[in-house]
Structure formats: structure tokens, C-alpha cells
Amino acid sequence: ARNAARLGVPALRVVTGAAPDALAGLPAPDAVFVGGGLTAPGLLDACWDALPDGGRLVANTVTLESEALLAERYRTHGGDLVRIAVAHAVPVGGFTGWRQAMPVTQWAVEKNPYPLSGEDR
């Protein structure tokens, strides 16, 4: 509770359980953040269906399988689809080189009740 208050979300409610089943019966969220597990059957649909119009969904992945799901949703619903790549400097013998971390693909979108055409993205 103290962390939630310090971060400016005093009404934060932690729900334990496996999604999408743990989402049943919860009030409609303003935003949903998914940090992984997108290939779980029904997860992305349950998150999308729970959002009211104007709600925001942000989903992240590092796998090709989940990235394909996000690309499909991007084509249908628009939003922003980005890939984020980070590298850290590491010793290479007497020099320094870059070691790549796994790139993260992120889809961020506000729910619109009308599917988008290609030029609307």
C-alpha cells in the first residue's frame, strides 16, 4: 500500500491468479499493461474485451509468436507498434563493445469502437 501511494496510485488493487481467468468479475479498467504471456489462450481477447472505449492497452513481448499476435492486432486496431533494442557496454579484451539485450516489441493502443482501415493508423 505504501508503494502504491508513493507512486500516485493509492487505489491500486493487486489481483493474484492466472490470466485470463483471474480477470473475470473485475471492474472495467482504464488501462491494461501486459508484460508477457500473450500466447496464453484468450489472454489478449480478454484484456481487449474488458477495456471500455477510450481505454488503453500496452502489451510487450520478446518472442516471435507473440510479436505475430501484436502485428495482427496492430493491423486491425491501429495504435503504435515499436521495437525497442538496448545494448550495454561490456569489456572485449582490452576494449569495450556492445552486448545486445533481447529486443522488446511493444503495442500501445487506445480502444476505438470502430475497426480501422489502413490509412487510419
C-alpha positions as CSV (number, residue, x, y, z in Angstrom):
1,A,0.0,0.0,0.0
2,R,2.9,2.4,0.8
3,N,4.5,1.8,-2.6
4,A,1.1,2.4,-4.4
5,A,0.7,5.7,-2.5
6,R,4.3,6.8,-3.2
7,L,3.7,6.0,-6.9
8,G,0.5,8.0,-7.1
9,V,-1.9,5.1,-7.4
10,P,-3.4,4.7,-3.9
11,A,-6.4,2.7,-5.2
12,L,-4.2,0.1,-6.8
13,R,-5.6,-3.4,-6.4
14,V,-3.4,-6.4,-6.8
15,V,-5.2,-9.5,-8.1
16,T,-3.5,-12.8,-7.9
17,G,-4.2,-15.7,-10.3
18,A,-3.7,-16.7,-13.9
19,A,-5.0,-14.5,-16.6
20,P,-7.4,-14.5,-18.3
21,D,-9.4,-16.4,-15.7
22,A,-8.3,-14.0,-12.9
23,L,-9.8,-11.1,-14.8
24,A,-13.4,-12.3,-14.5
25,G,-15.6,-10.1,-12.4
26,L,-13.2,-7.2,-12.2
27,P,-14.5,-3.7,-13.0
28,A,-13.6,-2.3,-16.4
29,P,-10.0,-0.9,-16.3
30,D,-8.8,2.4,-17.7
31,A,-5.7,0.7,-18.9
32,V,-4.2,-2.8,-19.2
33,F,-0.5,-3.5,-19.3
34,V,0.7,-6.9,-20.4
35,G,4.3,-7.8,-19.8
36,G,4.3,-11.3,-21.2
37,G,2.3,-14.4,-21.7
38,L,0.5,-13.2,-24.8
39,T,0.3,-16.7,-26.2
40,A,-2.0,-17.8,-23.3
41,P,-5.3,-18.8,-25.0
42,G,-7.8,-15.9,-24.7
43,L,-5.5,-13.5,-22.8
44,L,-5.3,-10.7,-25.4
45,D,-9.0,-11.0,-26.2
46,A,-10.0,-10.9,-22.5
47,C,-7.9,-7.8,-22.0
48,W,-9.3,-6.1,-25.1
49,D,-12.9,-7.0,-24.2
50,A,-12.5,-5.7,-20.7
51,L,-11.4,-2.2,-21.8
52,P,-14.1,0.4,-22.3
53,D,-14.0,2.7,-25.4
54,G,-11.0,5.0,-24.9
55,G,-9.2,2.5,-22.6
56,R,-5.5,1.9,-23.3
57,L,-3.8,-1.4,-23.8
58,V,0.0,-1.7,-23.8
59,A,1.5,-5.2,-24.5
60,N,5.1,-6.2,-24.6
61,T,6.9,-9.3,-26.0
62,V,10.3,-10.7,-26.8
63,T,9.0,-13.8,-28.8
64,L,8.2,-14.1,-32.5
65,E,5.0,-15.9,-31.7
66,S,3.7,-13.1,-29.5
67,E,5.0,-10.5,-31.9
68,A,2.9,-12.0,-34.7
69,L,-0.2,-11.6,-32.4
70,L,0.6,-8.0,-31.8
71,A,1.2,-7.3,-35.5
72,E,-2.2,-8.8,-36.3
73,R,-3.9,-6.6,-33.7
74,Y,-2.0,-3.6,-34.9
75,R,-3.4,-4.2,-38.5
76,T,-6.9,-4.4,-37.1
77,H,-6.9,-1.7,-34.3
78,G,-4.0,0.6,-35.1
79,G,-2.1,2.2,-32.3
80,D,1.7,2.3,-32.1
81,L,3.9,-0.8,-32.7
82,V,7.5,-0.3,-31.9
83,R,10.6,-2.5,-31.3
84,I,12.9,-1.3,-28.6
85,A,16.6,-2.5,-28.7
86,V,19.1,-1.9,-25.9
87,A,22.8,-2.7,-25.7
88,H,25.2,-2.5,-22.8
89,A,28.9,-1.7,-22.9
90,V,31.0,-4.7,-21.9
91,P,34.7,-5.5,-21.9
92,V,36.0,-7.1,-25.0
93,G,39.6,-8.0,-24.3
94,G,41.3,-4.6,-23.6
95,F,38.5,-2.8,-25.4
96,T,34.8,-2.1,-25.0
97,G,32.0,-3.5,-27.1
98,W,28.2,-3.6,-27.2
99,R,26.2,-6.6,-25.9
100,Q,22.7,-6.6,-27.2
101,A,19.7,-7.4,-24.9
102,M,16.7,-9.1,-26.5
103,P,14.6,-6.5,-28.4
104,V,11.2,-5.8,-27.0
105,T,8.2,-5.3,-29.3
106,Q,5.5,-3.1,-27.8
107,W,2.0,-2.4,-29.0
108,A,0.2,0.6,-27.4
109,V,-3.4,1.4,-28.5
110,E,-6.5,3.2,-27.3
111,K,-9.6,1.2,-27.8
112,N,-11.8,2.6,-30.6
113,P,-15.2,1.1,-31.2
114,Y,-14.7,1.2,-35.0
115,P,-12.1,-1.0,-36.7
116,L,-9.5,1.0,-38.6
117,S,-8.7,0.9,-42.3
118,G,-5.1,1.0,-43.4
119,E,-5.0,4.8,-43.8
120,D,-6.4,5.4,-40.3
121,R,-3.5,4.1,-38.4
